[in-house]
Amino acid sequence: MIVCVAVVGHQNNPLYIQSFTEADDALKLHHIVHCSLDVVDERVNNPKKSGPTLNETFLGLLYPTENYKV
């Protein structure tokens, strides 16, 4: 089930964040989005030689939590 959607800009900044849960969870999901963007930035700027190339758009599981898969 989708609980949050984020649109990300070219400079790795969130342009739009929409959560589909209770208001109490909105701040938590906002934090998870920002943590995930840090991971995206790290993986794009520091690629592993044996890992995926920059041409691949799927980065895999970014930020594992107990309740959500990001």
C-alpha positions as CSV (number, residue, x, y, z in Angstrom):
1,M,0.0,0.0,0.0
2,I,1.3,3.5,-0.9
3,V,1.4,5.8,2.1
4,C,3.5,8.7,0.7
5,V,4.5,10.1,-2.7
6,A,7.3,12.5,-3.3
7,V,8.3,14.4,-6.5
8,V,12.1,15.2,-6.6
9,G,13.7,18.0,-8.5
10,H,17.0,18.0,-10.5
11,Q,19.0,19.2,-7.5
12,N,17.8,16.3,-5.3
13,N,15.3,18.4,-3.5
14,P,11.6,17.5,-2.8
15,L,9.3,19.5,-4.9
16,Y,6.1,17.9,-3.6
17,I,5.3,15.5,-0.8
18,Q,1.9,13.9,-0.2
19,S,1.1,11.5,2.5
20,F,-2.0,9.3,2.6
21,T,-2.0,8.6,6.3
22,E,-3.0,10.3,9.6
23,A,-1.6,13.7,10.3
24,D,0.7,12.3,13.0
25,D,2.6,10.2,10.5
26,A,3.1,13.1,8.0
27,L,6.2,14.5,9.8
28,K,7.6,11.0,10.1
29,L,7.2,10.3,6.4
30,H,8.6,13.7,5.5
31,H,11.7,12.8,7.5
32,I,11.9,9.4,5.7
33,V,11.8,11.2,2.3
34,H,14.7,13.4,3.2
35,C,16.7,10.5,4.5
36,S,16.1,8.6,1.3
37,L,17.2,11.6,-0.8
38,D,20.5,11.6,1.2
39,V,21.0,8.0,0.2
40,V,20.2,8.7,-3.5
41,D,22.7,11.6,-3.4
42,E,25.3,9.3,-1.9
43,R,24.8,6.5,-4.4
44,V,24.8,8.7,-7.4
45,N,27.9,10.7,-6.5
46,N,29.9,7.7,-5.1
47,P,29.1,4.7,-7.4
48,K,30.8,1.4,-6.6
49,K,32.9,0.0,-9.4
50,S,31.3,-3.5,-9.0
51,G,27.8,-2.1,-8.5
52,P,25.3,-0.6,-10.9
53,T,26.4,2.0,-13.3
54,L,25.0,5.6,-13.4
55,N,22.9,4.6,-16.5
56,E,20.7,2.4,-14.3
57,T,17.8,4.2,-12.9
58,F,16.8,1.6,-10.2
59,L,18.8,2.1,-7.0
60,G,17.2,-0.7,-5.0
61,L,16.0,-0.4,-1.4
62,L,17.1,3.0,-0.2
63,Y,16.0,3.4,3.4
64,P,14.7,0.4,5.2
65,T,12.4,0.9,8.2
66,E,10.3,-1.4,10.3
67,N,7.0,-0.3,8.7
68,Y,7.9,1.0,5.3
69,K,10.0,0.0,2.2
70,V,11.5,3.0,0.6
